[in-house]
Amino acid sequence: MKDTELTRRTYLKGAAGAGAAGLTGIAGCMGMGGGGNNELEVLHGWTGGDGAAAAEALVTAFEEEYPDMPTNFSPIGGGGNENLDTVVANRLNSGDPPSSFAGWPGKNLAKYDGALGNVTDVWENGMLDAHIPEAAELCKYNGEYRAMPIGSHRLNCLFYNVEVVEAAGVNPDDLDSADALLSALQTVDEQTDAVPMAQAMQSAWTTLQLFGVVLLSTGGYDAYMSFVNGEGGRDAVKTAFETTKEILENYINDDASSTDLTAANQKIINGDAAFIHQGNWAAGAYRGAENFNYDEHWGHKTFPGTEELYTFHIDSFIMPGDNPSPENTKTFLEFAGSETAQVAFNQHKGSIPTRTGVDTSEFGPYLKETIEDFENATELPPTLAHGLAVESQTMTDLENVITNQFTGPYNVQQATDGFMNAVQN
């Protein structure tokens, strides 16, 4: 399909990936239109906490470098980019695309099939040698570059409140398997009044993410990749669901079903929970908390059983076709890939640059350790819950299985069947 072609099939697929419903009619064609000097309009979903601080730092740095460019950076709230995705789908569907929008690259780009602009010229102007090849490859779709990464998140993380785990007599450094983690959670439950593991279940993606890291822990990299590629691995999937069920049935907060990520992570900051599994964006919230210091008040370890792996996730800015400000948009995307932008954004966001050779002096000790872990990782499994490992519709199907079969009661057999069907269809 050509870059400039927009079809009804494309946006029915895009709407399903974004969670939007009832989108009708496709206006116009997706050429690279509009004036080059029109206002730069960028949509993103970073509206609170570390995300808002990171976005503000990025915008400030860009406007300092390009003070004469008319800009409109619009934050759109909502967990997991759900509201942002819906707004983007509606805007693209109505023939009114923004200049750029924050989103996940990789297989997630498939839901914008036919509606993507082309920024290969930007990449070929020094970016290919400046960024890690894995990030560059994930920003390609149909042979051309469509996006620019702003930072990388690690997903196989386990964070903890130092005071709580010490009160329980648990040493996180000893946790080297899923079974060891379960034993530690039981000890916290017996020895303290704290929740063993904080969990947000207001949306299905957090449980999908937990399942993914447990599958890596109990099944290993090969089993994980076999599953996401639709090549089998049923036994490993079932085992991962059994372990995840034990965690969710016995060791999470009672209000999990009504709790979002921010509130769950706050339980670690408040000392109401011992552990939380999240991407390294959680550390951005800790950095912004008052009197909550790394190694003194909070700590981190690789999720037990996934040592030497780095579950890979990327935030990026995507280039729509029919762009209202193509020249300014490319200027912004080139800036997003620069060292200035990647330092400004990632030091606040709890993520690390995809650009190599970046001065990390402004990064805290945790992110410096993350950068070292990334450089030494043996494998970079793509994240399951954020559109890198599977296409948008498959991810939606997996989330539906979680909602219907694995949100209490936790039906291991039916959830396993549903997951295997989802990735093999």
Secondary structure, DSSP 4 states (H G I P E B T S, - for coil): --TT---HHHHHHHHHHHT--------S---S-S-TTS-EEEEE---SHHHHHHHHHHHHHHHHH-TTS-EEEEE---GGGHHHHHHHHHHHHTT---SEEEE--GGGGGGGTT-B---HHHIIIIIHHHB-HHHHHHTEETTEE-EEEEEEEE-SEEEEEHHHHHHHT--GGG--SHHHHHHHHHHHHHH-SSEEEE---SSTHHHHHHHHHHHHHHHHHHHHHHHHTTS--HHHHHHHHHHHHHHHHHSB-TTGGG--HHHHHHHHHHTSEEEEEE-THHHHHHHHSTT--BTTTEEEEEPTT-TTB--EEEEEEE-BSS-SSHHHHHHHHHHHTSHHHHHHHHHHHT-B-SBSS---TTS-HHHHHHHHHHHH-SB-PBPTTTTSSS-HHHHHHHHHHHHHHBSSSB-HHHHHHHHHHHHH-
